[in-house]
Amino acid sequence: MSATALADGEAISRQAIVKQLQVLETAGLVTHSHQGREVLYALDARRLQQARAYLGAVSTHWDASLERLRGLLEP
């Protein structure tokens, strides 16, 4: 999908969307290809699932740590 299509009807500019897509591409979550003059972006679902699994593990770790801290601080 193009940045123009993503921006259509949204309150964010195409340029702002392109910047965010570039960040996602640097992280390996999005790829781009050229089709004529248009740049098309695609989500890399495998990489997104890896990121989600990692963030889920980090979240679980922090939840457990906060519960231990709560147990120490609350009577």
All heavy atoms as TSV, in Angstrom:
chain	resi	resn	atom	element	x	y	z
A	1	MET	N	N	0.847	-1.161	0.000
A	1	MET	CA	C	0.000	0.000	0.000
A	1	MET	C	C	0.901	1.235	0.000
A	1	MET	O	O	1.935	1.251	0.648
A	1	MET	CB	C	-0.899	-0.038	1.242
A	1	MET	CG	C	-1.805	1.156	1.359
A	1	MET	SD	S	-2.982	1.033	2.708
A	1	MET	CE	C	-4.190	-0.017	1.945
A	2	SER	N	N	0.492	2.249	-0.684
A	2	SER	CA	C	1.301	3.465	-0.770
A	2	SER	C	C	1.037	4.369	0.432
A	2	SER	O	O	0.003	4.279	1.091
A	2	SER	CB	C	0.970	4.225	-2.054
A	2	SER	OG	O	-0.325	4.788	-1.968
A	3	ALA	N	N	1.983	5.259	0.707
A	3	ALA	CA	C	1.819	6.227	1.784
A	3	ALA	C	C	0.636	7.139	1.493
A	3	ALA	O	O	-0.087	7.544	2.409
A	3	ALA	CB	C	3.102	7.025	1.968
A	4	THR	N	N	0.422	7.453	0.217
A	4	THR	CA	C	-0.704	8.300	-0.169
A	4	THR	C	C	-2.023	7.616	0.189
A	4	THR	O	O	-2.922	8.238	0.749
A	4	THR	CB	C	-0.656	8.612	-1.673
A	4	THR	OG1	O	0.588	9.264	-1.959
A	4	THR	CG2	C	-1.804	9.488	-2.107
A	5	ALA	N	N	-2.116	6.322	-0.090
A	5	ALA	CA	C	-3.334	5.571	0.244
A	5	ALA	C	C	-3.526	5.498	1.756
A	5	ALA	O	O	-4.651	5.602	2.247
A	5	ALA	CB	C	-3.270	4.172	-0.359
A	6	LEU	N	N	-2.448	5.334	2.491
A	6	LEU	CA	C	-2.547	5.293	3.951
A	6	LEU	C	C	-2.993	6.628	4.522
A	6	LEU	O	O	-3.714	6.683	5.517
A	6	LEU	CB	C	-1.202	4.892	4.562
A	6	LEU	CG	C	-0.795	3.436	4.387
A	6	LEU	CD1	C	0.650	3.241	4.786
A	6	LEU	CD2	C	-1.703	2.533	5.208
A	7	ALA	N	N	-2.570	7.723	3.909
A	7	ALA	CA	C	-2.894	9.065	4.409
A	7	ALA	C	C	-4.296	9.508	4.006
A	7	ALA	O	O	-4.845	10.423	4.622
A	7	ALA	CB	C	-1.872	10.066	3.894
A	8	ASP	N	N	-4.880	8.871	2.999
A	8	ASP	CA	C	-6.178	9.292	2.484
A	8	ASP	C	C	-7.236	9.264	3.587
A	8	ASP	O	O	-7.485	8.239	4.198
A	8	ASP	CB	C	-6.604	8.385	1.332
A	8	ASP	CG	C	-7.850	8.888	0.638
A	8	ASP	OD1	O	-7.984	10.122	0.483
A	8	ASP	OD2	O	-8.690	8.053	0.262
A	9	GLY	N	N	-7.827	10.428	3.836
A	9	GLY	CA	C	-8.892	10.524	4.829
A	9	GLY	C	C	-8.415	10.609	6.265
A	9	GLY	O	O	-9.230	10.616	7.184
A	10	GLU	N	N	-7.120	10.662	6.487
A	10	GLU	CA	C	-6.582	10.735	7.845
A	10	GLU	C	C	-6.124	12.148	8.154
A	10	GLU	O	O	-5.881	12.944	7.262
A	10	GLU	CB	C	-5.410	9.756	8.001
A	10	GLU	CG	C	-5.772	8.308	7.777
A	10	GLU	CD	C	-6.792	7.773	8.769
A	10	GLU	OE1	O	-6.793	8.214	9.931
A	10	GLU	OE2	O	-7.606	6.928	8.377
A	11	ALA	N	N	-5.973	12.452	9.422
A	11	ALA	CA	C	-5.561	13.787	9.854
A	11	ALA	C	C	-4.042	13.921	9.901
A	11	ALA	O	O	-3.527	14.901	10.414
A	11	ALA	CB	C	-6.148	14.079	11.232
A	12	ILE	N	N	-3.332	12.965	9.350
A	12	ILE	CA	C	-1.870	12.972	9.351
A	12	ILE	C	C	-1.391	13.125	7.905
A	12	ILE	O	O	-2.012	12.587	6.983
A	12	ILE	CB	C	-1.305	11.697	10.016
A	12	ILE	CG1	C	0.196	11.745	10.153
A	12	ILE	CG2	C	-1.762	10.461	9.303
A	12	ILE	CD1	C	0.788	10.636	11.005
A	13	SER	N	N	-0.311	13.850	7.711
A	13	SER	CA	C	0.180	14.091	6.356
A	13	SER	C	C	0.870	12.855	5.780
A	13	SER	O	O	1.326	11.975	6.515
A	13	SER	CB	C	1.164	15.262	6.351
A	13	SER	OG	O	2.368	14.904	6.997
A	14	ARG	N	N	0.957	12.828	4.468
A	14	ARG	CA	C	1.653	11.738	3.791
A	14	ARG	C	C	3.116	11.707	4.221
A	14	ARG	O	O	3.685	10.643	4.439
A	14	ARG	CB	C	1.545	11.898	2.271
A	14	ARG	CG	C	2.107	10.707	1.495
A	14	ARG	CD	C	2.191	10.992	0.016
A	14	ARG	NE	N	3.166	12.009	-0.293
A	14	ARG	CZ	C	4.492	11.799	-0.324
A	14	ARG	NH1	N	4.981	10.611	-0.077
A	14	ARG	NH2	N	5.312	12.775	-0.632
A	15	GLN	N	N	3.726	12.886	4.362
A	15	GLN	CA	C	5.134	12.965	4.764
A	15	GLN	C	C	5.339	12.373	6.157
A	15	GLN	O	O	6.332	11.681	6.403
A	15	GLN	CB	C	5.637	14.415	4.732
A	15	GLN	CG	C	5.714	15.000	3.343
A	15	GLN	CD	C	4.367	15.539	2.831
A	15	GLN	OE1	O	3.353	15.526	3.518
A	15	GLN	NE2	N	4.360	15.997	1.591
A	16	ALA	N	N	4.415	12.620	7.069
A	16	ALA	CA	C	4.508	12.061	8.419
A	16	ALA	C	C	4.375	10.535	8.377
A	16	ALA	O	O	5.083	9.815	9.089
A	16	ALA	CB	C	3.454	12.670	9.326
A	17	ILE	N	N	3.496	10.051	7.532
A	17	ILE	CA	C	3.325	8.604	7.386
A	17	ILE	C	C	4.593	7.984	6.818
A	17	ILE	O	O	5.041	6.932	7.284
A	17	ILE	CB	C	2.089	8.284	6.529
A	17	ILE	CG1	C	0.838	8.599	7.342
A	17	ILE	CG2	C	2.096	6.839	6.049
A	17	ILE	CD1	C	-0.459	8.435	6.618
A	18	VAL	N	N	5.193	8.629	5.820
A	18	VAL	CA	C	6.438	8.113	5.232
A	18	VAL	C	C	7.527	8.031	6.295
A	18	VAL	O	O	8.259	7.040	6.369
A	18	VAL	CB	C	6.888	8.978	4.028
A	18	VAL	CG1	C	8.300	8.629	3.607
A	18	VAL	CG2	C	5.929	8.801	2.867
A	19	LYS	N	N	7.631	9.039	7.139
A	19	LYS	CA	C	8.643	9.008	8.208
A	19	LYS	C	C	8.419	7.818	9.133
A	19	LYS	O	O	9.365	7.124	9.520
A	19	LYS	CB	C	8.619	10.306	9.020
A	19	LYS	CG	C	9.283	11.462	8.341
A	19	LYS	CD	C	9.336	12.665	9.267
A	19	LYS	CE	C	10.059	13.819	8.611
A	19	LYS	NZ	N	10.191	14.958	9.520
A	20	GLN	N	N	7.174	7.574	9.499
A	20	GLN	CA	C	6.878	6.447	10.381
A	20	GLN	C	C	7.141	5.118	9.679
A	20	GLN	O	O	7.657	4.173	10.289
A	20	GLN	CB	C	5.425	6.521	10.864
A	20	GLN	CG	C	5.147	7.711	11.753
A	20	GLN	CD	C	6.049	7.758	12.961
A	20	GLN	OE1	O	6.244	6.761	13.653
A	20	GLN	NE2	N	6.627	8.918	13.213
A	21	LEU	N	N	6.808	5.037	8.395
A	21	LEU	CA	C	7.085	3.811	7.644
A	21	LEU	C	C	8.590	3.556	7.554
A	21	LEU	O	O	9.032	2.401	7.618
A	21	LEU	CB	C	6.474	3.905	6.241
A	21	LEU	CG	C	4.950	3.793	6.191
A	21	LEU	CD1	C	4.443	4.189	4.817
A	21	LEU	CD2	C	4.484	2.405	6.578
A	22	GLN	N	N	9.380	4.610	7.433
A	22	GLN	CA	C	10.837	4.455	7.394
A	22	GLN	C	C	11.360	3.916	8.719
A	22	GLN	O	O	12.262	3.080	8.747
A	22	GLN	CB	C	11.502	5.773	7.029
A	22	GLN	CG	C	11.289	6.156	5.581
A	22	GLN	CD	C	11.741	7.572	5.250
A	22	GLN	OE1	O	11.903	8.407	6.129
A	22	GLN	NE2	N	11.932	7.837	3.963
A	23	VAL	N	N	10.801	4.379	9.821
A	23	VAL	CA	C	11.188	3.861	11.136
A	23	VAL	C	C	10.836	2.379	11.228
A	23	VAL	O	O	11.654	1.555	11.677
A	23	VAL	CB	C	10.507	4.659	12.272
A	23	VAL	CG1	C	10.694	3.979	13.616
A	23	VAL	CG2	C	11.036	6.088	12.312
A	24	LEU	N	N	9.635	2.030	10.797
A	24	LEU	CA	C	9.216	0.623	10.820
A	24	LEU	C	C	10.075	-0.230	9.892
A	24	LEU	O	O	10.380	-1.384	10.201
A	24	LEU	CB	C	7.745	0.506	10.444
A	24	LEU	CG	C	6.753	1.104	11.437
A	24	LEU	CD1	C	5.351	1.111	10.852
A	24	LEU	CD2	C	6.789	0.349	12.753
A	25	GLU	N	N	10.502	0.347	8.781
A	25	GLU	CA	C	11.366	-0.385	7.853
A	25	GLU	C	C	12.745	-0.609	8.475
A	25	GLU	O	O	13.313	-1.700	8.368
A	25	GLU	CB	C	11.485	0.354	6.532
A	25	GLU	CG	C	12.211	-0.456	5.470
A	25	GLU	CD	C	12.092	0.149	4.093
A	25	GLU	OE1	O	11.839	1.362	3.969
A	25	GLU	OE2	O	12.261	-0.618	3.133
A	26	THR	N	N	13.266	0.391	9.148
A	26	THR	CA	C	14.557	0.251	9.835
A	26	THR	C	C	14.482	-0.858	10.888
A	26	THR	O	O	15.443	-1.603	11.087
A	26	THR	CB	C	14.967	1.591	10.483
A	26	THR	OG1	O	15.102	2.572	9.452
A	26	THR	CG2	C	16.274	1.472	11.231
A	27	ALA	N	N	13.329	-0.969	11.532
A	27	ALA	CA	C	13.130	-2.013	12.538
A	27	ALA	C	C	12.874	-3.378	11.907
A	27	ALA	O	O	12.797	-4.381	12.618
A	27	ALA	CB	C	11.962	-1.630	13.440
A	28	GLY	N	N	12.733	-3.417	10.591
A	28	GLY	CA	C	12.502	-4.689	9.903
A	28	GLY	C	C	11.051	-5.131	9.893
A	28	GLY	O	O	10.759	-6.273	9.559
A	29	LEU	N	N	10.130	-4.248	10.255
A	29	LEU	CA	C	8.718	-4.620	10.316
A	29	LEU	C	C	7.961	-4.333	9.029
A	29	LEU	O	O	6.873	-4.864	8.810
A	29	LEU	CB	C	8.042	-3.883	11.480
A	29	LEU	CG	C	8.631	-4.185	12.859
A	29	LEU	CD1	C	7.986	-3.305	13.908
A	29	LEU	CD2	C	8.483	-5.652	13.204
A	30	VAL	N	N	8.541	-3.484	8.180
A	30	VAL	CA	C	7.908	-3.091	6.925
A	30	VAL	C	C	8.957	-3.164	5.816
A	30	VAL	O	O	10.136	-2.909	6.060
A	30	VAL	CB	C	7.358	-1.642	7.044
A	30	VAL	CG1	C	6.939	-1.087	5.709
A	30	VAL	CG2	C	6.202	-1.587	8.031
A	31	THR	N	N	8.522	-3.533	4.632
A	31	THR	CA	C	9.396	-3.506	3.455
A	31	THR	C	C	8.763	-2.584	2.417
A	31	THR	O	O	7.579	-2.276	2.502
A	31	THR	CB	C	9.571	-4.907	2.841
A	31	THR	OG1	O	8.284	-5.402	2.448
A	31	THR	CG2	C	10.212	-5.871	3.826
A	32	HIS	N	N	9.583	-2.145	1.465
A	32	HIS	CA	C	9.024	-1.317	0.395
A	32	HIS	C	C	9.502	-1.825	-0.950
A	32	HIS	O	O	10.527	-2.491	-1.052
A	32	HIS	CB	C	9.386	0.162	0.588
A	32	HIS	CG	C	10.764	0.527	0.134
A	32	HIS	ND1	N	11.863	0.415	0.936
A	32	HIS	CD2	C	11.206	0.986	-1.057
A	32	HIS	CE1	C	12.929	0.806	0.264
A	32	HIS	NE2	N	12.560	1.155	-0.950
A	33	SER	N	N	8.709	-1.512	-1.955
A	33	SER	CA	C	9.074	-1.839	-3.336
A	33	SER	C	C	8.576	-0.698	-4.212
A	33	SER	O	O	7.685	0.055	-3.832
A	33	SER	CB	C	8.456	-3.166	-3.772
A	33	SER	OG	O	7.047	-3.079	-3.736
A	34	HIS	N	N	9.184	-0.583	-5.368
A	34	HIS	CA	C	8.794	0.467	-6.312
A	34	HIS	C	C	7.934	-0.145	-7.405
A	34	HIS	O	O	8.249	-1.195	-7.949
A	34	HIS	CB	C	10.035	1.107	-6.942
A	34	HIS	CG	C	10.868	1.846	-5.944
A	34	HIS	ND1	N	10.632	3.147	-5.596
A	34	HIS	CD2	C	11.918	1.454	-5.196
A	34	HIS	CE1	C	11.508	3.530	-4.702
A	34	HIS	NE2	N	12.307	2.513	-4.428
A	35	GLN	N	N	6.839	0.525	-7.677
A	35	GLN	CA	C	5.960	0.127	-8.785
A	35	GLN	C	C	5.731	1.386	-9.617
A	35	GLN	O	O	4.888	2.212	-9.284
A	35	GLN	CB	C	4.649	-0.436	-8.255
A	35	GLN	CG	C	3.792	-1.064	-9.324
A	35	GLN	CD	C	2.584	-1.727	-8.725
A	35	GLN	OE1	O	1.830	-1.081	-8.008
A	35	GLN	NE2	N	2.404	-3.003	-9.020
A	36	GLY	N	N	6.548	1.524	-10.637
A	36	GLY	CA	C	6.535	2.764	-11.406
A	36	GLY	C	C	7.074	3.883	-10.540
A	36	GLY	O	O	8.132	3.760	-9.951
A	37	ARG	N	N	6.330	4.971	-10.446
A	37	ARG	CA	C	6.752	6.104	-9.614
A	37	ARG	C	C	6.301	5.966	-8.170
A	37	ARG	O	O	6.678	6.750	-7.311
A	37	ARG	CB	C	6.172	7.397	-10.183
A	37	ARG	CG	C	6.780	7.770	-11.503
A	37	ARG	CD	C	6.206	9.021	-12.088
A	37	ARG	NE	N	5.580	9.917	-11.119
A	37	ARG	CZ	C	4.856	10.965	-11.430
A	37	ARG	NH1	N	4.643	11.251	-12.689
A	37	ARG	NH2	N	4.321	11.725	-10.506
A	38	GLU	N	N	5.490	4.967	-7.912
A	38	GLU	CA	C	4.906	4.795	-6.584
A	38	GLU	C	C	5.758	3.858	-5.727
A	38	GLU	O	O	6.313	2.882	-6.207
A	38	GLU	CB	C	3.497	4.220	-6.736
A	38	GLU	CG	C	2.609	4.431	-5.562
A	38	GLU	CD	C	1.166	4.099	-5.892
A	38	GLU	OE1	O	0.914	3.137	-6.629
A	38	GLU	OE2	O	0.297	4.816	-5.404
A	39	VAL	N	N	5.852	4.181	-4.446
A	39	VAL	CA	C	6.526	3.317	-3.480
A	39	VAL	C	C	5.440	2.605	-2.683
A	39	VAL	O	O	4.568	3.239	-2.098
A	39	VAL	CB	C	7.445	4.124	-2.537
A	39	VAL	CG1	C	8.107	3.196	-1.528
A	39	VAL	CG2	C	8.493	4.888	-3.330
A	40	LEU	N	N	5.489	1.281	-2.703
A	40	LEU	CA	C	4.498	0.481	-1.988
A	40	LEU	C	C	5.137	-0.135	-0.750
A	40	LEU	O	O	6.271	-0.631	-0.800
A	40	LEU	CB	C	3.943	-0.614	-2.896
A	40	LEU	CG	C	3.271	-0.130	-4.177
A	40	LEU	CD1	C	2.812	-1.319	-5.004
A	40	LEU	CD2	C	2.113	0.801	-3.867
A	41	TYR	N	N	4.417	-0.110	0.337
A	41	TYR	CA	C	4.905	-0.650	1.606
A	41	TYR	C	C	4.104	-1.888	1.961
A	41	TYR	O	O	2.911	-1.988	1.683
A	41	TYR	CB	C	4.761	0.397	2.711
A	41	TYR	CG	C	5.645	1.594	2.497
A	41	TYR	CD1	C	5.211	2.677	1.747
A	41	TYR	CD2	C	6.930	1.623	3.015
A	41	TYR	CE1	C	6.032	3.773	1.531
A	41	TYR	CE2	C	7.753	2.719	2.804
A	41	TYR	CZ	C	7.297	3.775	2.074
A	41	TYR	OH	O	8.115	4.854	1.862
A	42	ALA	N	N	4.780	-2.835	2.596
A	42	ALA	CA	C	4.123	-4.069	3.022
A	42	ALA	C	C	4.623	-4.450	4.403
A	42	ALA	O	O	5.808	-4.285	4.726
A	42	ALA	CB	C	4.411	-5.204	2.039
A	43	LEU	N	N	3.729	-4.957	5.219
A	43	LEU	CA	C	4.054	-5.417	6.553
A	43	LEU	C	C	4.736	-6.771	6.476
A	43	LEU	O	O	4.313	-7.639	5.711
A	43	LEU	CB	C	2.760	-5.531	7.369
A	43	LEU	CG	C	2.873	-6.041	8.789
A	43	LEU	CD1	C	3.617	-5.009	9.641
A	43	LEU	CD2	C	1.493	-6.288	9.352
A	44	ASP	N	N	5.798	-6.958	7.250
A	44	ASP	CA	C	6.437	-8.270	7.363
A	44	ASP	C	C	5.835	-8.947	8.591
A	44	ASP	O	O	6.258	-8.712	9.725
A	44	ASP	CB	C	7.955	-8.120	7.507
A	44	ASP	CG	C	8.686	-9.449	7.519
A	44	ASP	OD1	O	8.056	-10.487	7.821
A	44	ASP	OD2	O	9.886	-9.459	7.235
A	45	ALA	N	N	4.797	-9.748	8.372
A	45	ALA	CA	C	4.038	-10.353	9.467
A	45	ALA	C	C	4.914	-11.225	10.358
A	45	ALA	O	O	4.711	-11.271	11.578
A	45	ALA	CB	C	2.873	-11.163	8.915
A	46	ARG	N	N	5.899	-11.903	9.783
A	46	ARG	CA	C	6.779	-12.769	10.578
A	46	ARG	C	C	7.572	-11.939	11.582
A	46	ARG	O	O	7.651	-12.276	12.760
A	46	ARG	CB	C	7.725	-13.533	9.649
A	46	ARG	CG	C	8.695	-14.474	10.355
A	46	ARG	CD	C	9.671	-15.111	9.367
A	46	ARG	NE	N	10.398	-14.136	8.568
A	46	ARG	CZ	C	11.493	-13.479	8.984
A	46	ARG	NH1	N	11.981	-13.697	10.164
A	46	ARG	NH2	N	12.103	-12.611	8.189
A	47	ARG	N	N	8.129	-10.832	11.116
A	47	ARG	CA	C	8.903	-9.959	12.009
A	47	ARG	C	C	8.007	-9.298	13.054
A	47	ARG	O	O	8.408	-9.119	14.199
A	47	ARG	CB	C	9.632	-8.896	11.198
A	47	ARG	CG	C	10.747	-9.424	10.323
A	47	ARG	CD	C	11.957	-9.741	11.125
A	47	ARG	NE	N	12.407	-8.507	11.781
A	47	ARG	CZ	C	13.574	-8.327	12.309
A	47	ARG	NH1	N	14.448	-9.274	12.272
A	47	ARG	NH2	N	13.878	-7.195	12.890
A	48	LEU	N	N	6.783	-8.957	12.668
A	48	LEU	CA	C	5.855	-8.364	13.622
A	48	LEU	C	C	5.523	-9.370	14.724
A	48	LEU	O	O	5.468	-9.019	15.901
A	48	LEU	CB	C	4.585	-7.898	12.923
A	48	LEU	CG	C	3.561	-7.212	13.812
A	48	LEU	CD1	C	4.139	-5.955	14.440
A	48	LEU	CD2	C	2.310	-6.884	13.026
A	49	GLN	N	N	5.335	-10.620	14.362
A	49	GLN	CA	C	5.051	-11.665	15.356
A	49	GLN	C	C	6.244	-11.856	16.286
A	49	GLN	O	O	6.071	-12.042	17.494
A	49	GLN	CB	C	4.681	-12.986	14.671
A	49	GLN	CG	C	4.315	-14.076	15.639
A	49	GLN	CD	C	3.175	-13.696	16.582
A	49	GLN	OE1	O	2.239	-12.999	16.193
A	49	GLN	NE2	N	3.248	-14.137	17.808
A	50	GLN	N	N	7.455	-11.792	15.754
A	50	GLN	CA	C	8.646	-11.892	16.601
A	50	GLN	C	C	8.708	-10.728	17.593
A	50	GLN	O	O	9.004	-10.931	18.774
A	50	GLN	CB	C	9.918	-11.907	15.748
A	50	GLN	CG	C	10.111	-13.169	14.955
A	50	GLN	CD	C	11.272	-13.056	13.972
A	50	GLN	OE1	O	11.737	-11.974	13.657
A	50	GLN	NE2	N	11.724	-14.205	13.478
A	51	ALA	N	N	8.420	-9.534	17.119
A	51	ALA	CA	C	8.430	-8.360	17.996
A	51	ALA	C	C	7.350	-8.489	19.066
A	51	ALA	O	O	7.580	-8.180	20.237
A	51	ALA	CB	C	8.233	-7.088	17.177
A	52	ARG	N	N	6.191	-8.957	18.663
A	52	ARG	CA	C	5.092	-9.144	19.615
A	52	ARG	C	C	5.447	-10.168	20.684
A	52	ARG	O	O	5.171	-9.961	21.873
A	52	ARG	CB	C	3.845	-9.574	18.855
A	52	ARG	CG	C	2.627	-9.652	19.691
A	52	ARG	CD	C	1.431	-9.979	18.843
A	52	ARG	NE	N	0.259	-9.973	19.689
A	52	ARG	CZ	C	-0.953	-10.185	19.265
A	52	ARG	NH1	N	-1.159	-10.410	17.984
A	52	ARG	NH2	N	-1.959	-10.179	20.068
A	53	ALA	N	N	6.070	-11.266	20.294
A	53	ALA	CA	C	6.476	-12.289	21.258
A	53	ALA	C	C	7.517	-11.732	22.227
A	53	ALA	O	O	7.438	-11.967	23.442
A	53	ALA	CB	C	7.026	-13.515	20.526
A	54	TYR	N	N	8.481	-10.997	21.704
A	54	TYR	CA	C	9.510	-10.397	22.557
A	54	TYR	C	C	8.888	-9.418	23.546
A	54	TYR	O	O	9.174	-9.456	24.743
A	54	TYR	CB	C	10.558	-9.683	21.700
A	54	TYR	CG	C	11.526	-8.879	22.520
A	54	TYR	CD1	C	12.549	-9.501	23.239
A	54	TYR	CD2	C	11.406	-7.495	22.616
A	54	TYR	CE1	C	13.425	-8.761	24.020
A	54	TYR	CE2	C	12.276	-6.745	23.394
A	54	TYR	CZ	C	13.282	-7.389	24.085
A	54	TYR	OH	O	14.136	-6.651	24.860
A	55	LEU	N	N	8.032	-8.533	23.057
A	55	LEU	CA	C	7.393	-7.549	23.945
A	55	LEU	C	C	6.481	-8.234	24.964
A	55	LEU	O	O	6.374	-7.774	26.104
A	55	LEU	CB	C	6.629	-6.520	23.130
A	55	LEU	CG	C	7.508	-5.594	22.295
A	55	LEU	CD1	C	6.645	-4.730	21.382
A	55	LEU	CD2	C	8.404	-4.742	23.171
A	56	GLY	N	N	5.861	-9.329	24.585
A	56	GLY	CA	C	5.047	-10.093	25.530
A	56	GLY	C	C	5.897	-10.671	26.649
A	56	GLY	O	O	5.500	-10.647	27.825
A	57	ALA	N	N	7.081	-11.182	26.306
A	57	ALA	CA	C	7.988	-11.728	27.322
A	57	ALA	C	C	8.480	-10.627	28.256
A	57	ALA	O	O	8.557	-10.814	29.477
A	57	ALA	CB	C	9.165	-12.426	26.652
A	58	VAL	N	N	8.813	-9.474	27.702
A	58	VAL	CA	C	9.254	-8.340	28.525
A	58	VAL	C	C	8.126	-7.910	29.454
A	58	VAL	O	O	8.353	-7.646	30.643
A	58	VAL	CB	C	9.731	-7.171	27.635
A	58	VAL	CG1	C	9.940	-5.910	28.456
A	58	VAL	CG2	C	11.007	-7.549	26.902
A	59	SER	N	N	6.912	-7.848	28.936
A	59	SER	CA	C	5.758	-7.463	29.741
A	59	SER	C	C	5.536	-8.436	30.894
A	59	SER	O	O	5.301	-8.029	32.030
A	59	SER	CB	C	4.517	-7.397	28.856
A	59	SER	OG	O	3.381	-7.100	29.627
A	60	THR	N	N	5.625	-9.724	30.606
A	60	THR	CA	C	5.462	-10.745	31.639
A	60	THR	C	C	6.532	-10.596	32.712
A	60	THR	O	O	6.243	-10.689	33.916
A	60	THR	CB	C	5.522	-12.151	31.013
A	60	THR	OG1	O	4.452	-12.275	30.076
A	60	THR	CG2	C	5.403	-13.242	32.054
A	61	HIS	N	N	7.761	-10.348	32.305
A	61	HIS	CA	C	8.862	-10.155	33.255
A	61	HIS	C	C	8.580	-8.956	34.163
A	61	HIS	O	O	8.742	-9.042	35.384
A	61	HIS	CB	C	10.177	-9.962	32.505
A	61	HIS	CG	C	11.306	-9.527	33.374
A	61	HIS	ND1	N	11.947	-10.396	34.230
A	61	HIS	CD2	C	11.879	-8.314	33.553
A	61	HIS	CE1	C	12.879	-9.726	34.898
A	61	HIS	NE2	N	12.859	-8.456	34.492
A	62	TRP	N	N	8.174	-7.830	33.575
A	62	TRP	CA	C	7.905	-6.630	34.371
A	62	TRP	C	C	6.703	-6.824	35.282
A	62	TRP	O	O	6.705	-6.357	36.428
A	62	TRP	CB	C	7.718	-5.409	33.474
A	62	TRP	CG	C	9.042	-4.812	33.118
A	62	TRP	CD1	C	9.704	-4.910	31.934
A	62	TRP	CD2	C	9.892	-4.043	33.976
A	62	TRP	NE1	N	10.904	-4.251	32.003
A	62	TRP	CE2	C	11.050	-3.709	33.254
A	62	TRP	CE3	C	9.783	-3.612	35.299
A	62	TRP	CZ2	C	12.081	-2.964	33.795
A	62	TRP	CZ3	C	10.815	-2.870	35.842
A	62	TRP	CH2	C	11.950	-2.552	35.091
A	63	ASP	N	N	5.675	-7.510	34.818
A	63	ASP	CA	C	4.517	-7.782	35.672
A	63	ASP	C	C	4.929	-8.588	36.897
A	63	ASP	O	O	4.527	-8.273	38.024
A	63	ASP	CB	C	3.429	-8.535	34.895
A	63	ASP	CG	C	2.714	-7.664	33.874
A	63	ASP	OD1	O	2.848	-6.424	33.945
A	63	ASP	OD2	O	2.031	-8.235	33.000
A	64	ALA	N	N	5.750	-9.614	36.690
A	64	ALA	CA	C	6.215	-10.436	37.809
A	64	ALA	C	C	7.095	-9.620	38.759
A	64	ALA	O	O	6.963	-9.731	39.988
A	64	ALA	CB	C	6.979	-11.651	37.288
A	65	SER	N	N	7.964	-8.794	38.221
A	65	SER	CA	C	8.831	-7.960	39.058
A	65	SER	C	C	8.010	-6.981	39.891
A	65	SER	O	O	8.288	-6.773	41.083
A	65	SER	CB	C	9.832	-7.188	38.188
A	65	SER	OG	O	10.703	-8.082	37.536
A	66	LEU	N	N	7.016	-6.376	39.287
A	66	LEU	CA	C	6.173	-5.428	40.024
A	66	LEU	C	C	5.346	-6.123	41.105
A	66	LEU	O	O	5.131	-5.563	42.184
A	66	LEU	CB	C	5.275	-4.662	39.051
A	66	LEU	CG	C	5.999	-3.666	38.149
A	66	LEU	CD1	C	5.044	-3.116	37.100
A	66	LEU	CD2	C	6.623	-2.550	38.958
A	67	GLU	N	N	4.908	-7.330	40.832
A	67	GLU	CA	C	4.179	-8.097	41.847
A	67	GLU	C	C	5.086	-8.432	43.032
A	67	GLU	O	O	4.658	-8.358	44.187
A	67	GLU	CB	C	3.576	-9.369	41.248
A	67	GLU	CG	C	2.330	-9.133	40.438
A	67	GLU	CD	C	1.226	-8.456	41.240
A	67	GLU	OE1	O	0.954	-8.850	42.402
A	67	GLU	OE2	O	0.638	-7.500	40.697
A	68	ARG	N	N	6.334	-8.804	42.754
A	68	ARG	CA	C	7.285	-9.066	43.851
A	68	ARG	C	C	7.517	-7.809	44.658
A	68	ARG	O	O	7.552	-7.837	45.893
A	68	ARG	CB	C	8.603	-9.622	43.303
A	68	ARG	CG	C	8.534	-11.075	42.880
A	68	ARG	CD	C	9.904	-11.683	42.640
A	68	ARG	NE	N	10.750	-10.941	41.710
A	68	ARG	CZ	C	10.711	-11.043	40.384
A	68	ARG	NH1	N	9.835	-11.891	39.830
A	68	ARG	NH2	N	11.507	-10.346	39.615
A	69	LEU	N	N	7.673	-6.683	43.992
A	69	LEU	CA	C	7.879	-5.409	44.680
A	69	LEU	C	C	6.662	-5.048	45.520
A	69	LEU	O	O	6.796	-4.627	46.677
A	69	LEU	CB	C	8.169	-4.303	43.663
A	69	LEU	CG	C	8.415	-2.913	44.218
A	69	LEU	CD1	C	9.611	-2.911	45.167
A	69	LEU	CD2	C	8.625	-1.920	43.085
A	70	ARG	N	N	5.479	-5.255	44.965
A	70	ARG	CA	C	4.250	-4.987	45.720
A	70	ARG	C	C	4.187	-5.856	46.971
A	70	ARG	O	O	3.807	-5.387	48.053
A	70	ARG	CB	C	3.029	-5.236	44.851
A	70	ARG	CG	C	1.717	-4.935	45.588
A	70	ARG	CD	C	0.495	-5.115	44.712
A	70	ARG	NE	N	0.538	-4.099	43.664
A	70	ARG	CZ	C	0.219	-4.319	42.403
A	70	ARG	NH1	N	-0.158	-5.517	42.000
A	70	ARG	NH2	N	0.273	-3.347	41.523
A	71	GLY	N	N	4.584	-7.103	46.851
A	71	GLY	CA	C	4.596	-8.014	48.001
A	71	GLY	C	C	5.556	-7.555	49.083
A	71	GLY	O	O	5.308	-7.765	50.276
A	72	LEU	N	N	6.641	-6.933	48.707
A	72	LEU	CA	C	7.612	-6.431	49.693
A	72	LEU	C	C	7.138	-5.147	50.344
A	72	LEU	O	O	7.460	-4.888	51.515
A	72	LEU	CB	C	8.959	-6.189	49.012
A	72	LEU	CG	C	9.688	-7.429	48.510
A	72	LEU	CD1	C	10.902	-7.014	47.671
A	72	LEU	CD2	C	10.117	-8.290	49.685
A	73	LEU	N	N	6.401	-4.327	49.622
A	73	LEU	CA	C	6.014	-3.008	50.115
A	73	LEU	C	C	4.684	-2.979	50.836
A	73	LEU	O	O	4.462	-2.132	51.702
A	73	LEU	CB	C	5.982	-2.005	48.960
A	73	LEU	CG	C	7.318	-1.764	48.257
A	73	LEU	CD1	C	7.129	-0.820	47.078
A	73	LEU	CD2	C	8.354	-1.223	49.222
A	74	GLU	N	N	3.799	-3.872	50.504
A	74	GLU	CA	C	2.476	-3.876	51.146
A	74	GLU	C	C	2.478	-4.840	52.332
A	74	GLU	O	O	3.027	-5.928	52.263
A	74	GLU	CB	C	1.413	-4.289	50.139
A	74	GLU	CG	C	1.180	-3.257	49.069
A	74	GLU	CD	C	0.116	-3.666	48.079
A	74	GLU	OE1	O	-0.331	-4.831	48.093
A	74	GLU	OE2	O	-0.264	-2.810	47.252
A	75	PRO	N	N	1.840	-4.422	53.408
A	75	PRO	CA	C	1.811	-5.291	54.606
A	75	PRO	C	C	0.944	-6.510	54.430
A	75	PRO	O	O	0.131	-6.676	53.658
A	75	PRO	CB	C	1.244	-4.389	55.700
A	75	PRO	CG	C	0.697	-3.182	55.031
A	75	PRO	CD	C	1.206	-3.156	53.624
